[in-house]
């Protein structure tokens, strides 16, 4: 599923990694696995995920260092990081959070609680993927019922146009490149020509202005598209 949220799971213990991956996939997440800090940093540079589950004790580069580097780069600093650690002392928890982690979970942990924490972080960065209602000016997108209205009038959107609009409404004002939209809307494993993005943007524009009103989508020459 193209708009499936992605979790980068960084855990060096194979059994633990597979248990977590199984539970995350059962919850509807696409899981990207990393066995150590170096691999995690490489994957973060290639395709930033929606949430990072990061073990503190990792070979090569520690989880703390991965978190620090992730949070100092503008392109990855907004990705939520949930740090997992056997270190339960308050000083360790404080250090993890001060490095930039958004949440800190101590081993042994409840898998059910951990999944809830992942969903909580995802709700903050990609609300449409967890069925939230999004609003921008007079446009309302209800992710749970898959309905869109503008000025209280229903709009007919195809599945691709719906995912495009949801992506824009989650980050109004942010400019998305064609490649970023391809990753979010079509999926990383599907080859689609970037011109296809332009075609669907055209369809979305037509649907948004079918009852009148200004076109809320903005074309940024050489960069991509934005809402507002």
C-alpha positions as CSV (number, residue, x, y, z in Angstrom):
1,X,0.0,0.0,0.0
2,X,1.6,3.3,-1.1
3,X,0.6,5.5,1.8
4,X,1.6,2.8,4.3
5,X,3.6,4.5,7.1
6,X,7.2,3.4,7.4
7,X,9.2,2.5,10.5
8,X,12.9,2.2,10.6
9,X,13.7,-0.5,13.1
10,X,17.2,-0.4,14.4
11,X,18.0,-3.4,16.6
12,X,21.1,-5.6,16.6
13,X,19.5,-8.6,18.3
14,X,18.0,-10.8,15.5
15,X,15.2,-12.4,17.6
16,X,14.1,-9.1,19.1
17,X,14.2,-7.4,15.7
18,X,12.0,-10.0,14.1
19,X,9.4,-10.0,17.0
20,X,9.2,-6.2,16.7
21,X,9.0,-6.3,12.9
22,X,6.2,-8.9,13.0
23,X,4.2,-6.8,15.4
24,X,4.8,-3.6,13.4
25,X,3.7,-5.2,10.1
26,X,0.6,-6.6,11.8
27,X,-0.2,-3.0,12.8
28,X,0.0,-2.0,9.1
29,X,3.5,-0.5,9.0
30,X,6.1,-1.0,6.4
31,X,9.3,-2.0,8.3
32,X,12.8,-1.1,7.2
33,X,15.4,-3.1,9.2
34,X,18.9,-2.0,10.3
35,X,21.3,-4.2,12.4
36,X,23.6,-1.4,13.5
37,X,24.1,2.4,13.7
38,X,26.0,2.7,10.5
39,X,23.4,0.9,8.5
40,X,20.7,3.0,10.1
41,X,22.4,6.3,9.1
42,X,22.8,5.0,5.5
43,X,19.1,4.1,5.3
44,X,18.1,7.4,6.8
45,X,20.0,9.2,4.1
46,X,18.4,7.1,1.3
47,X,14.7,7.2,2.3
48,X,13.6,8.9,5.5
49,X,11.0,6.9,7.4
50,X,8.0,8.2,9.3
51,X,9.2,6.9,12.7
52,X,12.5,5.5,14.0
53,X,12.6,2.7,16.7
54,X,16.1,2.9,17.9
55,X,18.0,0.6,20.3
56,X,20.5,2.4,22.5
57,X,23.2,-0.3,22.5
58,X,24.3,-0.8,18.9
59,X,27.6,-2.0,17.3
60,X,29.7,0.5,15.4
61,X,27.6,3.6,16.0
62,X,25.5,3.8,19.2
63,X,21.8,4.7,19.2
64,X,22.5,7.9,21.0
65,X,24.9,9.0,18.3
66,X,22.5,8.0,15.5
67,X,19.8,10.1,17.3
68,X,22.1,13.0,17.7
69,X,23.1,13.0,14.0
70,X,19.5,12.5,12.8
71,X,18.3,15.5,14.9
72,X,21.1,17.8,13.7
73,X,20.2,17.5,10.0
74,X,17.4,19.7,8.7
75,X,16.1,16.9,6.4
76,X,15.7,14.3,9.2
77,X,15.3,16.3,12.4
78,X,11.5,16.2,12.3
79,X,11.3,12.4,12.2
80,X,10.1,11.0,15.6
81,X,12.6,8.8,17.4
82,X,11.5,6.3,20.0
83,X,14.6,5.1,21.9
84,X,14.6,1.5,23.4
85,X,17.1,0.8,26.1
86,X,17.8,-1.6,29.0
87,X,19.1,1.5,30.8
88,X,16.4,2.4,33.3
89,X,18.1,5.0,35.4
90,X,16.7,8.5,35.3
91,X,20.0,10.0,34.1
92,X,20.0,7.7,31.1
93,X,16.4,8.6,30.2
94,X,17.2,12.3,30.5
95,X,20.3,11.8,28.3
96,X,18.3,10.0,25.7
97,X,15.6,12.7,25.6
98,X,18.2,15.6,25.6
99,X,19.9,14.0,22.6
100,X,16.6,14.5,20.8
101,X,14.6,11.3,21.3
102,X,10.9,12.0,21.3
103,X,10.1,9.0,23.5
104,X,12.1,6.6,25.7
105,X,11.0,3.0,26.4
106,X,12.8,0.7,28.9
107,X,13.4,-3.0,28.4
108,X,11.6,-5.3,29.1
109,X,8.6,-3.5,27.6
110,X,5.0,-4.3,26.6
111,X,4.8,-4.8,22.8
112,X,1.2,-3.5,23.0
113,X,2.3,-0.3,24.7
114,X,5.2,0.2,22.3
115,X,2.8,-0.1,19.3
116,X,0.6,2.5,20.9
117,X,3.6,4.8,21.3
118,X,4.5,4.4,17.7
119,X,1.0,5.3,16.6
120,X,1.1,8.3,18.9
121,X,4.2,9.6,17.2
122,X,2.8,8.8,13.8
123,X,-0.4,10.7,14.6
124,X,1.8,13.8,15.1
125,X,3.6,13.6,11.8
126,X,1.2,11.8,9.5
127,X,-2.3,12.2,10.9
128,X,-4.1,10.9,7.8
129,X,-2.5,7.5,8.1
130,X,-4.2,6.9,11.5
131,X,-7.7,8.1,10.3
132,X,-7.5,11.7,11.5
133,X,-9.5,14.6,10.1
134,X,-7.5,17.3,8.4
135,X,-8.5,20.8,7.6
136,X,-7.0,23.5,5.5
137,X,-9.0,26.7,5.0
138,X,-12.4,25.5,3.6
139,X,-11.1,22.0,2.6
140,X,-11.8,19.1,5.0
141,X,-10.4,15.7,4.5
142,X,-11.8,12.9,6.6
143,X,-9.3,10.0,6.4
144,X,-11.5,7.6,8.3
145,X,-14.5,7.9,5.9
146,X,-12.3,8.8,2.8
147,X,-14.4,11.9,2.1
148,X,-13.3,15.4,1.1
149,X,-15.4,18.6,1.1
150,X,-14.6,22.1,0.1
151,X,-16.9,24.9,1.3
152,X,-19.1,22.1,2.6
153,X,-19.6,20.7,-0.9
154,X,-18.4,17.1,-1.5
155,X,-15.5,16.5,-3.9
156,X,-15.0,13.4,-6.0
157,X,-11.3,12.3,-5.8
158,X,-9.7,9.1,-7.0
159,X,-7.5,7.1,-4.6
160,X,-4.3,8.7,-5.9
161,X,-5.6,12.2,-5.7
162,X,-6.9,11.5,-2.2
163,X,-3.4,10.4,-1.0
164,X,-1.8,13.4,-2.7
165,X,-4.2,15.8,-1.0
166,X,-3.6,14.1,2.4
167,X,0.1,14.4,1.9
168,X,-0.2,18.1,1.2
169,X,-2.7,18.7,4.0
170,X,-0.4,17.1,6.6
171,X,2.3,19.7,5.9
172,X,0.6,22.9,4.5
173,X,3.2,25.2,2.9
174,X,5.9,22.5,2.6
175,X,7.2,22.0,-0.9
176,X,7.3,18.4,-2.0
177,X,9.5,17.3,-4.9
178,X,8.1,14.9,-7.5
179,X,10.3,12.2,-6.1
180,X,9.0,12.8,-2.5
181,X,5.5,12.6,-3.8
182,X,6.2,9.4,-5.7
183,X,7.6,7.8,-2.4
184,X,4.6,8.9,-0.3
185,X,1.8,8.3,-2.7
186,X,2.9,5.6,-5.1
187,X,5.4,3.8,-2.9
188,X,9.2,3.3,-3.0
189,X,9.0,-0.1,-4.7
190,X,6.9,1.0,-7.7
191,X,8.4,2.6,-10.8
192,X,6.3,5.5,-12.0
193,X,7.5,8.3,-14.3
194,X,7.7,11.6,-12.5
195,X,5.5,13.1,-15.2
196,X,2.7,10.9,-13.8
197,X,2.8,13.2,-10.7
198,X,2.0,16.2,-12.9
199,X,-1.0,14.4,-14.4
200,X,-2.4,13.6,-11.0
201,X,-1.7,17.1,-9.7
202,X,-3.7,18.4,-12.7
203,X,-6.6,16.1,-11.8
204,X,-6.4,17.1,-8.1
205,X,-6.5,20.8,-9.1
206,X,-9.6,20.2,-11.3
207,X,-11.4,18.4,-8.5
208,X,-10.6,21.1,-5.9
209,X,-11.9,23.9,-8.1
210,X,-14.9,22.0,-9.6
211,X,-17.3,24.2,-7.5
212,X,-15.3,27.4,-8.0
213,X,-12.7,28.9,-5.7
214,X,-9.0,29.5,-6.1
215,X,-6.6,26.7,-6.8
216,X,-4.9,26.1,-3.4
217,X,-2.0,24.2,-5.0
218,X,1.2,26.0,-5.7
219,X,3.8,25.0,-8.4
220,X,7.3,25.9,-7.3
221,X,9.5,26.0,-10.4
222,X,12.4,23.5,-10.2
223,X,11.3,22.3,-6.8
224,X,7.8,20.7,-6.8
225,X,4.4,21.4,-5.4
226,X,2.9,22.8,-2.2
227,X,-0.5,23.5,-0.6
228,X,-0.8,27.2,0.1
